[in-house]
Amino acid sequence: MPWGRWAAGVLIFAICFRVLPPLWCGRDAGAWWRGDRETQEALVRGVEQWLQQPLGTDHFKTGSSQFDGEWFFGTYQMAALGLAHFAREHPEAREHCLANMTLCEDRMLSEACRRFDRDSWKEDALESLDGPKAHAAYLGYLNLVLSVHRSMDPGFKHRELNDRITAKLARVLAASPITMIETYPFETYPVDNCAVAASLLLHDRADRTERHAALYARWLAQLQKRYTHTASGLLIQSIHPVTGGPIDQPRGSGTLLGAFFLGIAGEPYSRVLFEAGRRGLHAPFVGFGMAREYLPDGPQGRGDIDSGPIVFGRSISSTGFLLACARQHGDVDTYSGIYRTVHLFGAPATSGNRLQFAMGGPLGDAMMLALLTAQPVNAATPGGAP
């Protein structure tokens, strides 16, 4: 009967729509999960092509000079973390990666990369290391990279600066009555403090000391008690700089980026945050992994610079950071599902021996290198395959 043929056609189309796109977009997920060198190295080369160019804030079009500066600075931070991950997974590439990490650090230390933070604080972060202002947006993220480098090469070029920044961050954190420091004047975000704390922990571990152990333990206790949403386990996105009270809701972008930073330092609480994010925010659709920015049963906000665009509640930032956390904590299914989404919307393209994401640009490529190659918290190579 005609209706029977029509129904069969619809069924076949539905099956193909449900099965074929995820299969096609996920065909390289296994290679990424296993840490295949050729697969990862193609993106390393793509990122290094950006590093060889004279980038500036004019490469970023957020509509805000502050955010353009953040993205400019963040390109080098994420590139350095991605290079560190690649070197840990493939030790034979260590010297090459360390050299390019130094290049990233030199760029992060440049006057052009410091400008966004200086314009907000009305003073230069590196020229005021003895002062009381925190500069967590710049110093915390920079110091995380420097401490990672220190853990790989104790005699690296910026060792003395790493010591000075670590001392500054520890001093202002210890002096804070809420055990959190400001990102910008009157703006305090637990996620940025995760970068600060992770840099202190990595610094201690690189030097085999416990110089900041008591401070770190106090900070972590406060993060768990005051700045983690009790019902969901997610981090509060923004808090009052004086009282520590919540200003924003618990959100995916801050929680999962914080989990990623703590995971880099080997902090077990990273898994707690990851599991809270996966439990409350993971919202796959027809085989494509995605993550919400806000809890589905709570107030819904608009997209901002932290979340990126929000489509049907799903956030670009939450999704990408959940991808990294999944690899850090051995969740192959979540990683594979989100990789399919990355492939679908990121549009990876190969040119010669380089891989770049057509929708990425310098920051996008650097972030994907850092997130796709995130290392297991227990420092073991991920097992299994999608």
HUZIUR-V228961 format. One record per run of one state. SS is the DSSP state (A for helix, B for strand, O for the rest). FROM is the first residue (numbers start at 1). TO is the last residue. If there is no record, write none. Layout:
# HUZIUR-V228961
((SS & FROM & TO) (SS & FROM & TO))
This chain:
# HUZIUR-V228961
((O & 1 & 1) (A & 2 & 25) (O & 26 & 28) (A & 29 & 34) (O & 35 & 36) (A & 37 & 51) (O & 52 & 56) (A & 57 & 59) (O & 60 & 64) (A & 65 & 89) (O & 90 & 90) (A & 91 & 108) (O & 109 & 110) (A & 111 & 121) (O & 122 & 125) (A & 126 & 128) (O & 129 & 135) (A & 136 & 152) (O & 153 & 158) (A & 159 & 175) (O & 176 & 183) (B & 184 & 184) (O & 185 & 186) (B & 187 & 188) (O & 189 & 189) (A & 190 & 207) (O & 208 & 212) (A & 213 & 226) (O & 227 & 227) (B & 228 & 228) (O & 229 & 234) (B & 235 & 236) (O & 237 & 238) (B & 239 & 239) (O & 240 & 245) (B & 246 & 246) (O & 247 & 249) (B & 250 & 250) (O & 251 & 251) (A & 252 & 264) (O & 265 & 268) (A & 269 & 281) (B & 282 & 282) (O & 283 & 284) (B & 285 & 285) (O & 286 & 287) (B & 288 & 288) (O & 289 & 290) (B & 291 & 292) (O & 293 & 309) (B & 310 & 311) (O & 312 & 313) (B & 314 & 315) (A & 316 & 328) (O & 329 & 331) (A & 332 & 346) (O & 347 & 347) (B & 348 & 351) (O & 352 & 353) (B & 354 & 357) (O & 358 & 360) (A & 361 & 372) (O & 373 & 386))
